[in-house]
């Protein structure tokens, strides 16, 4: 018998309880067909020697904005690592001015006012870039800053910017704009910059895929495509992904969530009942193992670090501000119920506890009025959950999707926002595992860094960038965090039948690393590096682990 590939000389942790460890895996047509002694006497077209490296199922980020990651890689890097002060942000813009034709856009991504002290301002940007439209995205994606040239370019009067429902415009004491555009107000500028061209989308996707496999990601779930001006980048994103997969530019497996505004009335289909969804009745699960439709994404509120999340109480450091919902409550409720009724897995972004209440109410109504088997609805982020909300989440069978990376990158800002009395409510993890929920692992990249190993580190250690501990009782063990990033994320995407662990019949997606994630000291998890990434039995990244092929 001859198969495609044998991957051997590896210390494999399979996460399959029937066979927890192995030394070799055989692959045919992208699937695992045998392990260890089951491969005796079998030849292969290719053998990959991993030099005794620790190997795990490939990492799966359950909430990574793939298209935005690609577009971020095409913009100025304003992250704290690249620009650790407000002056450094301004310096980066000024350098871009010196190398950019007059009148051309200068676009940046990733600044965080919580770390650099303040938002960039229109006034300073006007001074350093008077003839260039400048538009700088906050790391959260929930706000941006524009200069006067940018506002004029999109036909907006800087002195008469209108209020926007579901958004906010930063203003000085005299009423003049500061340049800050929050939530839906970003559309004042982004409606002109979006949609990106198919060519630009393809270029960004190629960069994003290369970044993912370099960091051991073999699968991602993209939370929200197609709603240009909100969280999407193009109305033809899925076409861009199809073209990228066909051309070999995209290696990572993609499960994509259309944004809720892409669903529409399909008319009366059967028995006079009106249907609501995508054309031809497509719903969650359509597609194949490379590219498929996952849930439908709905934003219910904003962000904690931007102080726009819908909270039941005021932000601790912003008296009088408790955030806001992005939809009227009856409208949000109906969107969730109709998506459920029409066969979609529903994934609602809910950061604040008031937003969480509204989403849980809608899930409860959907379940009562339209019973369905195993919909696996999700709460993306589930950032603040009160003790009285825990039982509701468990009883409704909803999957929370918190992000470990937020703890280190934005944790100090989170603590300032909620205050000490509510700190233990933030980004729970151990609570859900202890209550029997199959927890996924994710980052929300490019809002924060997408490196899964750094995210695993944060899920275990829960330390902010200043060294403070955020919710120590919510820390996971390394084994629990690893399960989240593999089995848990596959479960959350309804893909656990064919991925998440390394067993016969499942896809041969795996990652070799420099040290055993389950044995290394918890505080040293972040020192582990990726040595090789294999998708469907095919080597897509060699970081030094491969000894011979």
HELIX and SHEET records of a PDB file:
HELIX    1   1 UNK A   36  UNK A   39  5                                   4    
HELIX    2   2 UNK A   66  UNK A   72  1                                   7    
HELIX    3   3 UNK A   86  UNK A   98  1                                  13    
HELIX    4   4 UNK A  113  UNK A  116  1                                   4    
HELIX    5   5 UNK A  122  UNK A  128  1                                   7    
HELIX    6   6 UNK A  148  UNK A  153  1                                   6    
HELIX    7   7 UNK A  184  UNK A  186  5                                   3    
HELIX    8   8 UNK A  187  UNK A  193  1                                   7    
HELIX    9   9 UNK A  198  UNK A  214  1                                  17    
HELIX   10  10 UNK A  237  UNK A  247  1                                  11    
HELIX   11  11 UNK A  260  UNK A  262  5                                   3    
HELIX   12  12 UNK A  279  UNK A  281  5                                   3    
HELIX   13  13 UNK A  329  UNK A  341  1                                  13    
HELIX   14  14 UNK A  353  UNK A  369  1                                  17    
HELIX   15  15 UNK A  387  UNK A  396  1                                  10    
HELIX   16  16 UNK A  405  UNK A  418  1                                  14    
HELIX   17  17 UNK A  420  UNK A  425  5                                   6    
HELIX   18  18 UNK A  430  UNK A  434  1                                   5    
HELIX   19  19 UNK A  452  UNK A  461  1                                  10    
HELIX   20  20 UNK A  472  UNK A  474  5                                   3    
HELIX   21  21 UNK A  478  UNK A  483  1                                   6    
HELIX   22  22 UNK A  484  UNK A  488  3                                   5    
HELIX   23  23 UNK A  489  UNK A  492  1                                   4    
HELIX   24  24 UNK A  522  UNK A  527  5                                   6    
SHEET    1   A 4 UNK A  21  UNK A  22  0                                        
SHEET    2   A 4 UNK A   2  UNK A  13 -1                                        
SHEET    3   A 4 UNK A  25  UNK A  28 -1                                        
SHEET    4   A 4 UNK A  31  UNK A  35 -1                                        
SHEET    1   B 6 UNK A  21  UNK A  22  0                                        
SHEET    2   B 6 UNK A   2  UNK A  13 -1                                        
SHEET    3   B 6 UNK A  43  UNK A  57  1                                        
SHEET    4   B 6 UNK A 510  UNK A 513 -1                                        
SHEET    5   B 6 UNK A 530  UNK A 535 -1                                        
SHEET    6   B 6 UNK A 538  UNK A 542 -1                                        
SHEET    1   C 4 UNK A  59  UNK A  61  0                                        
SHEET    2   C 4 UNK A 217  UNK A 225  1                                        
SHEET    3   C 4 UNK A 253  UNK A 258  1                                        
SHEET    4   C 4 UNK A 291  UNK A 293  1                                        
SHEET    1   D 6 UNK A  76  UNK A  77  0                                        
SHEET    2   D 6 UNK A 106  UNK A 111  1                                        
SHEET    3   D 6 UNK A 134  UNK A 138  1                                        
SHEET    4   D 6 UNK A 143  UNK A 146 -1                                        
SHEET    5   D 6 UNK A 177  UNK A 183 -1                                        
SHEET    6   D 6 UNK A 167  UNK A 171 -1                                        
SHEET    1   E 2 UNK A 264  UNK A 270  0                                        
SHEET    2   E 2 UNK A 273  UNK A 277 -1                                        
SHEET    1   F 4 UNK A 296  UNK A 299  0                                        
SHEET    2   F 4 UNK A 346  UNK A 350  1                                        
SHEET    3   F 4 UNK A 378  UNK A 381  1                                        
SHEET    4   F 4 UNK A 399  UNK A 401  1                                        
END                                                                             
